[in-house]
Amino acid sequence: QVQLVESGGGLVQPGGSLRLSCAASGSIFSIYRMGWYRQAPGKQRELVAAITSGGTTNYADSVKGRFTISRDNAKNTMFLQMNSLKPEDTAVYYCNGDSVATRYWGQGTQVTVSS
C-alpha cells in the first residue's frame, strides 16, 4: 500500500555531510508520521528524526543541531540532511512511515563515516 525507497547513502569523512532521500508512493495519505531510523552492527534500531503530517519535528539527542529532517510534499519525498558527521553515525539508515495500523519501512541505505 505504501512503498518507501531510500537513497543518498555512502562513504563520507568525519565532519562531512550527506543528504538522504526517501521517495514515497502508494497510499501516502494514510501516513501521519514519517521518520528516519538507523541501526549499527550489534545495536538496536533507533529513531534519528521524525516529522508529523503537521510539520512537527523531533530528533534524537545525539543528532540535534547536526541533522535536519524535511519533506517536499509536492514530490512525495522526505530528506535527512546530515552535517558534521561523526564515525558513530555509521549505520544503515531506514525510512519509516506510520499509518494507524501499519509501520512501513524502506530497504535501508548505508552511511559510513570514516577517514
N, C-alpha and C positions, 0 to 999 in steps of 0.2 A: 504493500500500500504506500509506503514511504521508502525511498531509496536515498542513501547518503553516500557521497563519494568524496574522500579527502584527496588533496594534492598539495604539493609545495614543500614537502619534507626534503631533507638532505643533510649533507655534512657542512658544518659551519664552525669557524674558530670561536673560542671564548671571546665574549664582547660583541660578537656579530649579531646579525638579525636574520630572521626568516619570517615569511608571511604564509600561513597555511590557509587553504581554501576548502570549503565544504559545499558541494553542489547538491541541492535537494530537489527531488522530483516526486511525483505521485500526489497523494492526498495531504499536501503540506499544510492545508488549512486546519488540520486536526492537531497540529503541534502547538503547544502553549509555551514550551521552553526548549531552547537548544543550548548546547554547550560543548566544550572540549574536555576530554579526559585524557590521561596519559598513564602508561604502565611501563615501568622499567623492569628489567630482569630481576626476579626474586622479590618484587614488591607488589603491593595491591594496586589495582587501578584507582586513580584518584581524580577528583574533579579539579580542573585547572581554572576554568572560567565558564560562566553561563549567562545567558541573556533571555529574558522573557519576551512574550509577544508584545508587551507594552514597552520594551526597551530597557527595563531594569537589568543591571549587570551586577555580578559579583565575581570575586576572584579568590583563589587560594592565597593565603598569606605569603607563600613562597614566591609568587609571581607578581604581587601587587607593585605597581609602579614600573613594571617592565613589559607586561603583556597587555594587550588591548583586544577585546572581543567586539565584533561589529557584524552587522548584517546589511546586505543590499537586497531589499525585498523585491525590487524590480527584476533582479537577476536570480532570485531564489538561492542566494549564496551567502554563507557565513564565513567570516575570516577570523584568524587569530594572528595579530601582529606581535611578534616576539622580538624584543630588543634586549640588549645586554645579556646575551645568552651565557649560561654557565654550564660546566660539564654535568652538573646534577640535573639539568633539564633534559638530558639524553633519555629518550623513551620512545615508544610507539604512541602516537597521538591519534585519538579516536574522536570523530564527530558523533554527537549524540543528539537525538530529538525525542522529546517526551510528549506523547498524547495521554489522554486519560487512562487508556487501557494498555498501552504498549510503549516500550522503550525501543527506539531504533538506533542502530549503530552502523557506522561506516566500516570499511575494511582496515583502516589504520594507515598511517604514514610515519615512516621512521624519521626521527630527528636525532642527529648525533652531533654533539658539541665537543670538539676535540681539536687540539693543536697539532 
